[in-house]
Amino acid sequence: MWPDFSYILHSLIGTEPDNAFSVIKTFGFFLGIAFIASASLLYIELKRKEGQNLITGMVETVIVYKPIDWQDILTQAFINFVIFYKIGYIVSHFESFKIDPAAVIFSTKGNFTAGLVLFLVTAIYLFYKMSGETDKQIKTAEVFIHPHQRLTNITIVAAIYGLIGSKLFSVLENWNSFIKDPIGEFFSGSGLTIYGGLILAYIMVYRYVAKRGIHPIHMMDAVAPSLMIGYCVGRMGCHFSGDGDWGIINELSKPNWFIFPDSWWANSYAHNVLNEGVKIPTCQWRYCSELYPKVFPTPLYEIILAGIITIILWLLRTKLHRAGLLFFVYCFLNGLERFFIEFIRVNPHYSIYGFDLSMAQFIALGLMLTGIAGFIFYWKKNIPA
């Protein structure tokens, strides 16, 4: 496994790990790539639907000029204070930052002097600019904004609320750990539950596009393939970093029909980012643990399944001519994949009405039922797509 970029470079060119490149975490890198991949597919679909006049933009009043006021000065000065409060600390504690960037960024630790200097510099500079302004009137303009031009905002809304939702659901799944250290658990870089992020991001993006004149059902269809490719790439981050999303212990002999590498059947997740397992003999690096016994590499299976589902959705997007159908096919296939993979994943189970399943499985069942019901409903509504 490659917990950070220094281990990737070690595998590629032989450099020693745990160097300055350790600051780039493998999981975070793939999370960023996942957002880019999702945004790319969504952009293509929004442009296609605009070309078919299925979705359209709207005229908005935008501010083209606004004179600087005291609120602007204090806001920007405070933002720069926070940024350099952190940067100052990172520079002087770079070794700690390399190990766990999220823990440093989301802590209260910082360099007050560095932050204060930038606060004053920013405030003085903006005050000087404000004093030299002669035009004190706000100027606006009427601008027509196309749906694809909102892609950045949609991605930001999805990213922010996706991360918040993921963390909230993770807290619910690991309530005992949260009670012991609420602040540490909530602001740690680990522990993200994909369905929590999916649900909250869906709600907030739905609200965002509905308020801006984009028909939600067409937006839901457009976003279906991008959600799946994002999930696929995100699981790459889980697998290659060894972030704990692996499966249960697998001591079964590899069957003859399984033609793939041994590590695809049972994996030790050597050098995993959590440092879980037993110590690897002779290893002197920061991440020197591997799992014993080996486990099912469930993130790898989900990468493959999510990739297949993405291809299916991408092919169906021009074949299903009724709005809403594609999104609910996504719901069903996503739920189906997750429901069955959970049987070999490590997650707490809950007994509800005699069913002993994980939280993700209950949500997956809900997704499958939603997919079936939504497909039937929108098939009958027969909205052109």
C-alpha positions in Angstrom: 0.0 0.0 0.0 1.0 3.6 -0.4 -0.2 5.8 2.6 1.2 8.9 1.0 3.1 10.1 -2.1 6.6 9.3 -0.6 5.7 5.6 -0.7 4.4 5.9 -4.3 7.7 7.5 -5.3 9.6 4.8 -3.5 7.8 2.2 -5.7 8.3 4.2 -8.9 11.9 5.5 -8.6 13.3 4.0 -5.4 13.5 7.2 -3.2 13.3 6.7 0.6 9.8 7.2 1.9 8.7 9.5 4.7 10.2 12.6 3.0 8.6 15.9 2.2 6.2 14.3 -0.2 4.5 12.6 2.8 2.4 15.7 3.1 0.4 14.5 0.0 -1.8 11.8 1.4 -2.9 9.1 -1.1 -6.5 9.1 0.1 -6.8 12.9 -0.2 -5.2 12.8 -3.6 -7.8 10.3 -4.9 -10.6 12.2 -3.2 -9.6 15.3 -5.2 -9.4 13.2 -8.4 -12.8 11.8 -7.7 -14.3 15.3 -7.6 -12.6 16.2 -10.8 -13.8 13.0 -12.6 -17.4 13.6 -11.3 -17.4 17.2 -12.4 -16.0 16.3 -15.9 -18.9 13.8 -16.6 -21.4 16.2 -15.1 -20.2 19.0 -17.4 -20.6 16.8 -20.5 -24.1 15.8 -19.4 -25.2 19.4 -18.6 -24.0 20.6 -22.0 -25.8 17.7 -23.7 -29.1 18.4 -21.9 -28.7 22.1 -22.6 -28.3 21.3 -26.3 -31.5 19.3 -26.2 -33.3 22.2 -24.4 -34.1 19.9 -21.5 -32.6 22.3 -19.0 -32.0 26.0 -19.4 -30.4 28.9 -17.5 -31.8 32.0 -16.1 -31.1 35.7 -15.9 -29.5 36.9 -12.6 -28.5 40.2 -11.2 -24.8 40.1 -10.4 -22.5 42.7 -8.8 -19.8 43.8 -11.2 -18.3 46.5 -8.9 -18.5 47.1 -5.2 -16.5 49.6 -3.3 -14.4 48.4 -0.4 -16.0 48.9 3.1 -15.0 48.1 6.6 -16.7 44.7 6.6 -14.6 43.7 3.5 -11.4 44.8 5.3 -12.1 42.9 8.5 -13.4 39.8 6.7 -10.4 39.5 4.4 -7.9 40.4 7.2 -9.4 37.7 9.4 -9.3 35.1 6.6 -5.6 35.9 6.0 -5.0 35.7 9.7 -6.4 32.2 9.9 -4.4 31.1 6.8 -1.1 32.4 8.1 -1.9 31.3 11.6 -1.9 27.8 10.2 1.0 28.2 7.7 3.2 29.6 10.4 2.6 26.6 12.6 3.0 24.2 9.7 6.4 25.6 8.7 7.8 25.3 12.2 6.2 21.8 12.8 6.5 20.3 9.4 7.3 16.8 10.7 4.0 16.7 12.6 2.1 18.1 9.6 3.6 15.4 7.3 2.2 12.6 9.5 -1.3 13.9 9.8 -2.1 17.1 7.9 -5.9 17.0 8.8 -5.1 16.8 12.5 -3.0 20.0 12.3 -5.3 21.9 10.0 -8.5 21.2 12.1 -6.8 21.7 15.4 -6.6 25.0 17.3 -2.8 25.0 17.0 -1.2 27.9 15.1 1.4 30.7 15.0 -0.3 33.8 16.4 2.5 36.1 15.3 2.4 35.1 11.7 -1.4 35.4 11.6 -1.3 38.9 13.3 1.3 40.2 10.8 -0.8 39.2 7.8 -3.9 40.6 9.5 -2.3 44.0 9.9 -0.7 44.0 6.4 -4.1 43.1 4.8 -6.0 45.7 6.8 -3.6 48.5 6.1 -3.4 47.6 2.3 -7.2 47.4 1.9 -7.7 50.6 4.0 -5.3 52.4 1.6 -7.3 51.1 -1.4 -10.6 52.2 0.2 -9.2 55.7 0.8 -8.3 56.1 -2.8 -11.7 55.0 -4.2 -13.7 57.7 -5.8 -16.7 55.7 -7.0 -18.8 54.7 -4.0 -21.8 53.2 -5.9 -22.4 49.5 -6.3 -22.8 48.5 -9.9 -24.9 45.5 -11.1 -25.6 43.9 -14.4 -28.2 41.4 -15.7 -26.4 38.2 -16.8 -27.8 35.0 -18.3 -26.1 32.0 -16.6 -26.2 28.6 -18.2 -26.5 25.4 -16.1 -23.0 24.2 -17.1 -21.6 27.6 -15.8 -22.8 26.6 -12.3 -20.6 23.5 -12.3 -18.0 24.9 -9.9 -20.7 26.0 -7.4 -22.5 22.6 -7.7 -19.2 20.8 -7.1 -18.4 23.0 -4.1 -21.8 22.4 -2.5 -21.5 18.7 -3.1 -18.0 18.6 -1.7 -18.7 20.6 1.5 -22.0 18.9 2.4 -20.7 15.5 1.2 -17.8 15.7 3.7 -20.0 16.9 6.5 -22.6 14.2 5.8 -19.9 11.5 5.6 -18.5 12.6 9.0 -21.9 12.8 10.7 -22.8 9.3 9.6 -19.4 8.1 10.7 -20.0 9.6 14.1 -23.3 7.7 14.3 -21.7 4.4 13.4 -18.9 5.0 15.9 -20.8 6.7 18.7 -18.8 5.3 21.6 -15.5 6.6 20.1 -17.2 10.0 19.5 -18.4 10.2 23.2 -14.9 9.7 24.4 -13.4 12.5 22.3 -16.1 14.5 20.4 -13.8 17.2 19.0 -11.0 14.9 18.1 -13.3 12.4 16.4 -15.3 14.9 14.4 -12.3 16.9 13.2 -10.0 13.9 12.5 -9.1 13.2 8.9 -10.3 9.6 9.2 -13.8 8.1 9.4 -15.9 9.0 6.4 -19.2 7.2 5.6 -20.0 7.4 1.9 -23.8 7.1 2.3 -23.9 10.0 4.8 -22.1 12.2 2.3 -24.3 11.0 -0.6 -27.6 11.8 1.3 -26.7 15.2 2.6 -25.0 16.3 -0.7 -28.1 15.2 -2.6 -30.4 17.3 -0.5 -28.3 20.4 -0.7 -27.5 20.2 -4.4 -31.2 19.5 -5.1 -32.1 22.7 -3.2 -29.3 24.7 -5.0 -30.4 23.7 -8.6 -34.1 24.0 -7.9 -33.7 27.6 -6.7 -31.8 28.4 -9.9 -34.3 27.2 -12.4 -32.7 23.9 -13.3 -35.3 21.1 -13.4 -34.2 18.8 -10.6 -35.3 15.5 -12.3 -33.1 16.3 -15.4 -30.3 17.3 -13.0 -30.6 14.0 -11.2 -30.2 12.1 -14.4 -27.2 14.2 -15.4 -25.5 13.5 -12.1 -26.0 9.7 -11.9 -22.9 8.7 -13.9 -20.8 11.3 -12.2 -21.8 10.1 -8.8 -20.7 6.5 -9.7 -17.4 7.5 -11.2 -16.7 9.6 -8.1 -17.4 6.6 -5.9 -15.2 4.4 -8.1 -12.2 6.8 -7.8 -12.8 7.4 -4.1 -12.6 3.7 -3.4 -9.2 3.7 -5.2 -8.0 6.1 -2.4 -9.4 3.7 0.2 -7.6 0.7 -1.3 -4.3 2.1 -2.2 -3.9 3.9 1.1 -5.2 1.1 3.2 -7.5 3.3 5.2 -9.4 0.6 7.0 -12.3 0.0 4.5 -11.1 -3.5 4.0 -13.2 -6.7 4.5 -13.4 -9.5 7.0 -10.6 -12.0 7.5 -10.2 -14.3 4.6 -8.4 -17.6 5.3 -10.1 -19.5 2.5 -8.0 -21.1 -0.1 -8.1 -19.3 -3.4 -10.4 -21.3 -5.7 -9.2 -22.5 -9.1 -11.7 -20.4 -11.0 -10.2 -17.2 -9.5 -7.8 -16.2 -12.2 -6.7 -12.9 -10.7 -3.6 -12.2 -8.5 -3.5 -13.7 -4.9 -3.7 -10.1 -3.5 -7.1 -9.8 -5.1 -8.4 -12.7 -3.1 -6.8 -12.0 0.3 -4.7 -8.9 1.0 -2.5 -8.0 4.0 -2.6 -4.2 3.3 1.1 -3.9 4.0 2.2 -0.4 5.0 -1.5 0.7 5.5 -2.1 4.3 6.6 -3.7 3.2 9.9 -0.6 1.2 10.9 -2.9 -1.7 11.8 -1.8 -5.2 12.2 1.6 -6.8 13.0 4.9 -5.1 12.4 6.7 -6.0 9.1 10.1 -7.5 9.9 13.1 -5.2 9.1 10.9 -2.3 8.2 12.1 1.0 9.6 9.6 3.4 8.0 6.7 5.3 9.5 4.1 2.8 8.2 5.4 -0.7 8.9 2.3 -2.8 9.7 0.4 -5.4 7.8 -2.8 -7.3 8.5 -2.5 -10.9 9.7 -4.5 -12.9 8.9 -5.2 -11.4 5.5 -8.6 -9.9 4.6 -10.9 -9.5 1.6 -9.8 -6.4 -0.4 -13.4 -5.1 -0.6 -12.4 -1.6 -1.9 -10.9 -3.3 -4.9 -14.1 -5.2 -5.6 -16.0 -2.0 -5.3 -13.7 -0.2 -7.7 -14.5 -2.9 -10.3 -18.2 -2.9 -9.6 -18.5 0.9 -9.5 -16.6 1.1 -12.8 -18.9 -1.4 -14.4 -22.0 0.5 -13.1 -20.5 3.8 -14.4 -20.2 2.3 -17.9 -23.7 0.9 -17.8 -25.1 4.3 -16.7 -23.1 6.1 -19.4 -24.4 3.9 -22.1 -28.0 4.1 -20.8 -28.0 7.9 -20.6 -28.9 8.2 -24.3 -31.1 5.1 -24.4 -33.6 5.9 -21.7 -35.9 8.6 -23.1 -38.0 9.3 -20.0 -36.6 11.7 -17.4 -35.8 10.2 -14.0 -35.2 6.7 -15.1 -31.4 6.9 -15.2 -31.1 8.3 -11.7 -33.3 5.5 -10.2 -31.4 2.9 -12.1 -28.3 4.4 -10.4 -30.1 4.1 -7.0 -30.9 0.5 -7.5 -27.5 -0.6 -8.8 -25.7 1.4 -6.2 -27.8 -0.2 -3.4 -27.5 -3.7 -4.9 -23.7 -3.4 -5.1 -23.3 -2.1 -1.5 -25.8 -4.5 0.0 -23.9 -7.6 -1.0 -20.4 -6.3 -0.5 -21.3 -5.4 3.1 -21.5 -9.1 3.9 -17.7 -9.3 3.7 -16.9 -5.8 5.0 -16.0 -4.8 8.6 -18.8 -2.7 9.9 -21.0 -2.8 13.1 -24.3 -4.6 12.6 -27.7 -3.7 14.1 -30.6 -6.0 14.7 -33.9 -4.4 13.5 -37.1 -6.5 13.3 -35.0 -9.7 13.2 -32.6 -8.5 10.4 -29.0 -8.3 11.5 -27.5 -5.9 9.0 -25.0 -3.0 8.9 -26.3 0.6 8.7 -25.0 0.7 5.1 -27.1 -2.4 4.2 -30.3 -0.8 5.6 -29.6 2.3 3.6 -28.8 0.1 0.5 -32.1 -1.6 0.9 -33.8 1.8 1.0 -31.9 2.8 -2.1 -33.0 -0.3 -4.0 -36.6 0.2 -3.0 -36.4 3.9 -4.0 -34.8 2.9 -7.3 -37.7 0.5 -8.1 -40.4 2.8 -7.0 -38.9 5.9 -8.6 -38.4 4.0 -11.9 -42.0 2.9 -12.0 -43.3 6.4 -11.0 -41.3 8.3 -13.7 -42.0 5.6 -16.3 -45.7 6.4 -15.8 -45.1 10.2 -15.8 -43.3 9.9 -19.2 -41.4 13.2 -19.0 -39.2 13.4 -22.2 -35.5 13.1 -21.6 
